[in-house]
Each structure stands twice: as structure tokens, then as C-alpha cells.
Amino acid sequence: MRYFKFFIISLLSIGILFASGCRKKNKNEPVEISLNVYMVASESANLQGKSIGCGEVLVPVSKTILVEKNEVESAMIELFWMKDTDQLKNYIKGPGLVLAQANVSNGIAEVFINGDFYMTDTCYINRIRMQLKETAQQFKDVKEVKIFMNAQPLERYLQVAEDGFKRFH
């Protein structure tokens, strides 16, 4: 009888270990990753980054975040929430500005934004373009980035802004 109880307990233990080891991870379970969110600094700040004109550099800020849907959407959400510091500025802000969604399919990241950006001069155009593009394209699965602003390509939205600045200056 003692051996029978030992045998049953052993079988149950092996079954539990086997079941827990073979359990598949839930695809919808958040995963923690490290990524960069790109901010803008003056070249005089002596921070390492990519020159984007207007005497400024695009600086990667390393973050560890939870990915719930996809890496691009999580990175964009983080970018939209980033606050300015003494040396780094985030130009992804404006009235009613919201990330509607971001998808990645067949190597193409599509980012959909609604609202408007605050812009006071032509330097804002490249700041916004580069912050969005670099934050979205950093992932190995992303070969191309398409950004849409109020259901139109971001470049068209930025061109209207640039034309407005030229007209009034």
C-alpha cells in the first residue's frame, strides 16, 4: 500500500511538471522589451545622436516597456507620453493629438495619428518627422514605415504646414 501511494504521488508530480512545462505561452500576454524612444536635443548639449538640421540631434532614449499588441504601437505610445527634460525635447504633442493605432504586416509598419501638432516654425517639421520615423523603424521586423495624420499621409500634412510657414514669412 505504501508503494502504491508513492507511485500515485510520483505520477501526479510528473504529470504536473509535464503539463506546466508544455504549456504554451499566451500570445496576448504582455512581453517586456527594451527599445529606444527618440527625442530632440540641441547640438550644443553634446549628446550623441543623428543630426536633423536646425542645430539639433535626434537622441535615442532607452526604455524598458511592456508590449501588449506590437512593438511599434508600444514604442509610439511611449513616445507620445515622453516628457521634456532639461536637454531633451519631445515635439510629438498638440491639440487632440492621439495615436489611433499602429500595425505591422509584411515588414510595413503603419502608424495612424489623429489631431494636430504644435508647430511654430519650419524646424518643427523635421523634428516631428524624424521622431516618429526613427521610433517606428527601429525594429528588425520593420522594413518600411508609413505614417498617416488624420487619414492622410504624414508628408502631405507636413507639406501643408511648410507651405503655410513660407506664405507668412
Secondary structure, 3 states (H helix, E strand, C coil): CHHHHHHHHHHHHHHHHHHHHHCCCCCCCCEEEEEEEEEEEEHHHCCCCEEEECCEEEEEEEEEEEECCCHHHHHHHHHHHCCCCCCCECCCCCCCCEEEEEEEECCEEEEEEECCCCCCCCHHHHHHHHHHHHHHHCCCCCCEEEEEECCEEHHHHHHHHHHHHHHHC
